[in-house]
């Protein structure tokens, strides 16, 4: 049997844990399930808000920080592209397709919408990782919400636990080098800050002598 066929059915990895989580979802209060369902569906928008806040804050910060904040959407795109390649190679069925007896909170994606790794987890963790290198506190807050996003994808029934775990790993592993590389673009940000984009990029930190003279 080829490796692709072995990877096609992920239920042998942690299908029992997936079933247990689905059971917890069925036993939970309806309001909680609906809250998780909404978060799982639209929660990625919060990470865009985090990145926008990082940009706003970086307008008064040094150019390395601004470069990393500006690159954070590109970090997310890079991680997503890598993850799409992994999905195409593995072609793992969604658990709600492979285990049709499970009743899920979210409608099961169509066949061909592969499960491994989780795109939602990759996007959330890549965004959080990029922000950690710009503003540590903001990045770690985003990390908490990234973990909640990953957990919600299992709770609503569209991913195995290993899908979201590997998705988180992909987001972090791709995010770290790209975020570090983005810092090297600080000289470009310096030049742009002295041009027409100054209102968007800000002027960076006020020099000490200038501040003391005000």
ABEGO torsion letter per residue (X at the ends): XBAAAAAABAAAAAAAAAAAAAAAAAABBAAAAAAAAAAAAAAAAAAAAAAAAAAAAAAABBAAAAAAAAAAAAAAAAAAAAAAAAAAAAGBBBAAAABAABBBABBBBBBGBBAOBBAAAAAAAAAAAAAAAABAAAAAAAAAAAAAAAAAAAAAGABBAAAAAAAAAAAAAAAAAAAAAAAAAAAAAAAAAABAAAAAAEAEBBBAAAAAAX
